Amino acid sequence: MQNKGGVVGNSFSKLFIFFAMACSFCITFEYGIIRPTSNAYFVSIFGASMYPYVWIATIPLNFCVISLYNRFLPKVGCLSMFYAASLSVVGINLLAYSCIEKAPWIAFLHYIWKDIYILWMFKQLWSLVHSTIDTKKAKYIYGLLFGIGGFGSVMGASIPTAFAVSLGSRFLFLFSLPIYCMLLLAYRGALSTSKKVYGFQETFSPSMKNAFSLVMKTRFLTYILFLVVSMQVSVAFIEYNFNFYLEHTIASVDLRTEYCGYIMRLVNICTTSFQLLGGFLFIQFFGVKYVHRMIPMVLGCQVIYCFFYPSFASISSSFIAAKSIDHSVFGIAREMLYIPLSHEEKFRAKAVIDVFAYRSAKGIASVSLIGMQAIFQERFLGAMHYLSMMIFTMWLIATVLMFQKSSLPETAKPSLQ
């Protein structure tokens, strides 16, 4: 959308970007604290062998959240929905603080919830950004928004590293309240600025059935869906491997929280570096098409290395690499794929692909893990590496076909080269 006039429009353009960056920072800062805490409690109470089951349990809750979001958004509007989402995040984190050690089942519920709410919050932010930022500026601003979010993750992950042992992991859940108060102010400012200066109109997703139908009947969206699912299944395998080694290497819950915080800080440092510099340079010099081809090749090489040299250090390095690429280069390149699409496809398909499919893909990984455990037993980690390589191969083939045989209009393809 175009600015409404000269210097004033330019000033408010910068103001909107500031508020959007503040939102991105707050969301990832809070999640950087909560994620390692939730992960450490889950491993300590249930063990790494329960990861496939909790990932499967994510699917119905994920579907429920997105369905309720699509149903009530037209009735309450963007701001009220964001308030409701924020209240639910803070409320469940406070419940975890109060009861997680008395009622261990809360660790299971919270692990599912923290995987969903981060995407839910970002979906609402990115829907606003997509409707506000000029597509010509997206290449630069998207990377900046991802980068500020990465910086927030680095800052957030430093909290468990510094205070998990001295304060205790449970107290880290309390950080959600003040951070989300700041987030609400930032989102209110972004929405207000967008409406006044850019003429943003609230566009709402229809029913989940119609949204799924749109994705399935549009070949280019189907390819995007396959790329997202492939990435998340691969990351799920790597994450399971990491937590398997974590459980058998570190015994104390607070030490696990501290180590997870340390690993996530490294993840977020790498992520931020790619977001602020590397991601932009890759896309600028190689183009979106070739960046999407490079990602499965890089991750495939990492998996091969871990297969021949398995250790806690190599598995941790693989986890850092996969998470960093997922949240930076892949994330930016994925968002770029939506730019040439219609306004309807950006809103209706995005909730299905980037929220529901993004997290539900772990359910596919979970079924595979449970099957491999039953068939291969003590050799299932090796089987998981072979399956990962098959996924990377199909993923690479899909990226080639996506730009050759997709239904994307020819006039839009040059922007993605």
C-alpha positions in Angstrom: 0.0 0.0 0.0 1.1 3.5 -0.6 1.7 6.2 2.0 -0.7 9.1 2.2 1.5 11.9 1.5 5.1 13.1 1.6 7.1 13.7 4.7 4.2 12.9 7.1 3.6 9.6 5.4 7.3 8.8 5.5 7.4 9.7 9.2 4.5 7.5 10.0 6.0 4.7 7.8 9.0 4.7 10.1 6.7 4.8 13.1 4.9 1.7 12.0 8.1 -0.1 11.3 9.3 0.8 14.9 6.1 -0.5 16.5 6.3 -3.7 14.3 9.9 -4.2 15.4 8.9 -3.7 19.0 6.2 -6.4 18.7 8.7 -8.8 17.1 11.2 -8.2 19.9 8.7 -8.7 22.7 7.3 -11.9 21.2 10.7 -13.5 20.8 12.1 -12.1 24.0 9.4 -13.7 26.1 9.5 -17.0 24.1 13.3 -17.1 24.6 12.7 -17.3 28.3 9.7 -19.7 28.3 10.8 -22.2 25.7 13.9 -23.7 27.4 12.0 -23.7 30.7 9.1 -25.7 29.3 11.4 -28.0 27.4 13.5 -28.8 30.5 10.4 -29.6 32.6 9.0 -31.8 29.9 12.2 -33.8 29.5 12.6 -34.2 33.3 9.0 -35.3 33.9 8.2 -37.4 30.8 11.5 -38.1 29.1 12.5 -37.7 25.4 10.6 -40.9 24.4 7.3 -39.0 24.9 8.1 -36.3 22.3 6.3 -38.1 19.5 3.2 -38.3 21.6 3.2 -34.7 22.6 3.7 -33.6 19.0 0.7 -35.7 18.0 -1.3 -34.1 20.7 -0.4 -30.7 19.3 -2.5 -31.3 16.2 -6.0 -31.2 17.7 -5.2 -28.2 19.9 -3.6 -26.4 17.0 -6.7 -27.0 14.9 -8.9 -25.8 17.7 -7.0 -22.6 18.2 -6.9 -21.7 14.5 -10.6 -22.6 14.1 -11.6 -20.4 17.1 -9.4 -17.6 15.7 -11.0 -17.7 12.3 -14.5 -17.9 13.9 -14.2 -15.0 16.4 -11.9 -12.6 14.5 -14.6 -11.1 12.3 -16.7 -10.5 15.5 -14.1 -8.9 17.8 -11.5 -7.4 15.4 -7.7 -7.5 15.3 -7.0 -5.6 18.5 -9.4 -7.5 20.7 -8.3 -10.8 19.3 -4.7 -9.9 20.0 -5.7 -8.9 23.6 -7.4 -12.3 24.0 -4.4 -14.2 22.6 -2.0 -12.3 24.9 -4.2 -12.9 28.0 -4.3 -16.7 27.2 -0.5 -16.8 26.9 0.1 -15.0 30.2 -2.7 -16.9 32.0 -1.3 -20.3 31.1 2.2 -19.3 31.9 1.1 -18.1 35.4 -0.8 -21.4 35.8 2.5 -23.2 35.0 4.3 -21.1 37.6 1.7 -22.0 40.3 1.1 -25.7 39.6 3.7 -27.3 37.4 5.5 -28.9 40.3 2.3 -30.0 42.0 0.6 -31.2 38.8 3.1 -32.7 36.4 0.5 -33.0 33.6 0.7 -29.2 33.2 4.2 -29.7 31.8 2.7 -31.8 29.0 0.0 -29.2 28.3 2.4 -26.3 28.4 4.8 -27.9 26.0 2.0 -28.2 23.5 0.8 -24.6 24.2 4.2 -22.9 23.8 4.7 -24.5 20.4 1.3 -23.1 19.2 1.2 -19.6 20.8 4.4 -18.3 19.3 3.1 -18.9 15.8 -0.3 -17.6 16.7 1.2 -14.3 17.9 3.4 -13.9 14.9 0.6 -14.8 12.5 -1.3 -11.8 13.8 1.7 -9.5 13.5 2.7 -10.7 10.0 -0.9 -10.4 8.7 -0.7 -6.7 9.7 2.8 -6.3 8.2 1.8 -8.0 4.9 -1.1 -5.6 4.5 1.0 -2.5 5.3 4.5 -2.8 3.9 5.0 -2.0 0.2 6.2 -5.1 -1.6 9.2 -3.2 -3.0 10.4 -2.6 0.5 9.6 -6.1 1.8 13.1 -7.6 0.9 14.7 -5.1 3.3 12.1 -4.7 6.0 11.2 -8.4 6.4 14.9 -9.2 7.1 15.0 -6.4 9.6 11.9 -7.5 11.4 13.2 -11.1 11.6 16.6 -9.7 12.8 15.0 -7.7 15.6 13.1 -10.7 16.6 16.3 -12.7 16.6 17.9 -10.1 18.9 14.9 -10.5 21.3 15.5 -14.3 21.3 19.1 -13.8 22.2 18.2 -11.5 25.1 15.4 -13.8 26.2 17.6 -17.0 26.1 20.1 -15.2 28.3 17.6 -15.1 31.2 17.4 -18.9 31.8 21.2 -19.2 31.3 21.8 -16.6 34.1 18.9 -17.3 36.5 17.6 -20.9 36.1 19.9 -22.4 38.8 19.9 -19.4 41.2 16.1 -18.6 41.1 14.8 -22.0 40.0 13.1 -22.7 36.6 9.6 -22.2 37.9 10.0 -18.5 38.5 10.9 -17.8 34.9 7.2 -18.2 33.9 6.6 -14.9 35.7 8.4 -12.9 33.0 5.5 -13.3 30.6 3.3 -10.7 32.4 5.5 -7.5 32.1 6.8 -8.4 28.6 3.3 -9.0 27.2 2.1 -5.7 28.7 4.7 -4.0 26.6 3.7 -6.1 23.6 0.1 -5.0 23.8 1.2 -1.3 23.7 3.4 -1.9 20.7 0.7 -3.8 18.7 -1.9 -1.2 19.5 0.5 1.5 18.2 1.3 -0.5 15.0 -2.4 -1.1 14.3 -3.4 2.5 14.9 -0.5 3.8 12.7 -1.4 1.4 9.9 -5.1 2.4 9.9 -4.4 6.1 9.9 -1.6 6.3 7.5 -1.9 3.3 5.1 -5.7 2.9 5.2 -5.4 -0.7 6.5 -8.6 -2.6 6.4 -9.2 -5.6 8.6 -9.4 -8.6 6.4 -10.5 -11.8 8.0 -9.9 -15.5 7.1 -13.0 -17.6 6.4 -13.7 -21.1 7.6 -10.9 -23.6 7.8 -12.6 -25.7 5.2 -12.4 -22.9 2.6 -8.8 -22.0 3.6 -7.7 -25.7 3.1 -9.5 -25.8 -0.2 -7.7 -22.7 -1.5 -4.3 -24.2 -0.6 -5.1 -27.6 -2.3 -6.4 -26.1 -5.5 -3.5 -23.7 -6.0 -0.3 -25.5 -7.1 2.1 -22.9 -5.9 0.6 -22.9 -2.5 0.7 -26.7 -2.4 4.5 -26.5 -3.1 4.9 -23.9 -0.3 2.9 -26.3 2.0 5.3 -29.2 1.1 8.4 -27.1 1.8 7.1 -26.0 5.2 6.1 -29.6 6.1 9.5 -30.9 4.9 11.4 -28.3 7.0 9.4 -29.0 10.1 9.6 -32.8 9.9 13.3 -32.5 9.4 13.7 -30.2 12.4 11.5 -32.5 14.5 13.8 -35.4 13.8 16.9 -33.3 14.8 15.1 -31.9 17.8 14.2 -35.4 19.0 17.8 -36.5 18.6 19.0 -33.5 20.6 16.6 -34.1 23.4 17.4 -37.9 23.4 21.1 -37.0 24.1 20.1 -34.2 26.5 18.1 -36.7 28.7 21.0 -39.2 28.8 23.7 -36.6 29.3 22.3 -34.0 31.9 20.3 -35.2 34.9 19.2 -32.1 36.8 16.1 -30.1 35.6 17.8 -26.7 36.4 21.0 -27.7 34.7 18.9 -28.8 31.6 17.2 -25.4 31.6 20.6 -23.7 31.8 22.0 -25.8 29.0 18.9 -25.3 26.8 19.1 -21.6 27.5 22.8 -21.7 26.4 22.0 -23.6 23.2 19.0 -21.4 22.4 21.2 -18.3 22.9 23.6 -19.7 20.3 20.7 -20.5 18.1 19.4 -17.0 18.4 22.8 -15.4 17.8 23.2 -17.4 14.6 19.6 -16.7 13.7 20.0 -12.9 14.2 23.2 -12.8 12.2 21.5 -14.5 9.3 18.4 -12.3 9.6 20.2 -9.0 9.7 22.9 -9.8 7.2 23.2 -13.3 5.9 19.6 -13.8 4.8 19.4 -10.5 2.9 22.8 -11.2 1.2 21.7 -14.8 0.2 18.5 -13.5 -1.3 20.1 -10.5 -2.9 22.9 -12.4 -4.6 21.4 -15.8 -5.2 17.6 -15.1 -5.4 14.8 -16.8 -3.6 14.7 -19.7 -6.0 18.3 -20.8 -5.4 18.2 -20.1 -1.6 15.3 -22.6 -1.4 17.5 -25.1 -3.2 20.5 -24.5 -0.9 18.6 -25.1 2.4 17.9 -28.9 2.0 21.5 -29.4 0.7 23.0 -27.7 3.8 20.8 -29.5 6.3 21.4 -32.8 4.5 25.2 -32.5 4.9 24.7 -31.7 8.6 22.6 -34.9 9.1 25.2 -37.0 7.2 28.0 -35.6 9.5 25.9 -36.5 12.6 25.3 -40.0 11.3 29.0 -40.8 10.9 30.2 -38.8 14.0 27.4 -39.1 16.6 28.1 -37.2 19.9 26.3 -34.7 22.1 28.4 -31.9 20.6 27.7 -32.8 17.0 24.0 -33.3 17.7 23.9 -29.9 19.5 25.6 -28.3 16.5 23.1 -29.9 14.2 20.2 -28.6 16.3 21.7 -25.1 16.3 22.1 -25.1 12.5 18.6 -26.4 11.8 16.8 -24.0 14.1 18.9 -21.1 12.9 18.2 -21.7 9.3 14.5 -22.4 10.0 14.0 -19.1 11.8 16.1 -17.0 9.5 17.0 -17.8 5.9 14.1 -20.2 5.4 11.7 -17.9 7.2 12.6 -14.9 5.1 12.6 -16.9 1.8 9.3 -18.4 2.7 7.7 -15.0 3.4 9.1 -13.8 0.0 7.1 -16.5 -1.7 3.8 -14.9 -0.6 4.6 -11.5 -2.1 3.4 -12.2 -5.7 0.3 -13.9 -4.5 -3.2 -12.3 -4.3 -4.4 -10.5 -1.2 -6.9 -13.3 -0.7 -4.2 -16.0 -0.9 -1.9 -14.1 1.6 -4.6 -14.1 4.3 -6.6 -17.2 3.6 -3.7 -19.6 3.0 -1.2 -18.3 5.5 -3.1 -19.4 8.6 -3.2 -23.0 7.2 0.4 -23.2 6.0 2.3 -21.0 8.5 0.4 -21.9 11.7 -1.6 -25.2 11.4 0.7 -27.1 9.0 3.9 -25.6 10.5 3.2 -27.2 13.9 1.1 -30.2 12.7 4.0 -31.4 10.6 5.5 -32.6 13.9 2.6 -35.1 14.0 3.9 -36.7 10.8 7.3 -36.8 12.3 5.8 -38.4 15.5 4.1 -41.2 13.6 7.3 -41.9 11.8 9.3 -42.0 15.0 6.9 -44.3 16.8 6.9 -46.6 13.8 10.7 -46.7 13.6 11.0 -47.3 17.3 8.6 -50.3 17.0 10.3 -51.8 13.9 14.0 -50.9 14.4 14.1 -50.7 18.2 17.7 -49.8 19.3 18.6 -49.0 15.7 15.9 -46.5 15.1 18.2 -43.4 15.4 20.1 -44.7 12.3 16.8 -45.3 10.5 15.8 -41.8 11.3 18.9 -40.4 9.6 18.1 -42.4 6.5 14.5 -41.1 6.4 15.8 -37.6 6.9 18.0 -37.9 3.8 15.0 -39.1 1.8 13.0 -36.1 2.9 15.9 -33.7 2.0 16.0 -35.3 -1.5 12.3 -34.9 -2.1 12.4 -31.4 -0.7 15.2 -30.4 -3.2 13.2 -31.9 -6.1 10.1 -30.0 -5.0 12.0 -26.6 -5.0 13.0 -27.3 -8.6 9.5 -28.1 -9.7 7.9 -25.3 -7.8 9.4 -22.6 -10.1 9.0 -24.7 -13.2 5.5 -26.1 -13.1 3.7 -23.9 -10.6 0.5 -22.0 -11.4 2.2 -18.7 -10.3 1.6 -16.0 -13.0 4.6 -15.5 -15.3 4.7 -11.8 -14.4 5.3 -12.6 -10.8 8.1 -15.1 -11.3 11.0 -12.6 -12.0 10.6 -11.2 -8.4 11.4 -14.7 -7.1 14.4 -15.5 -9.2 
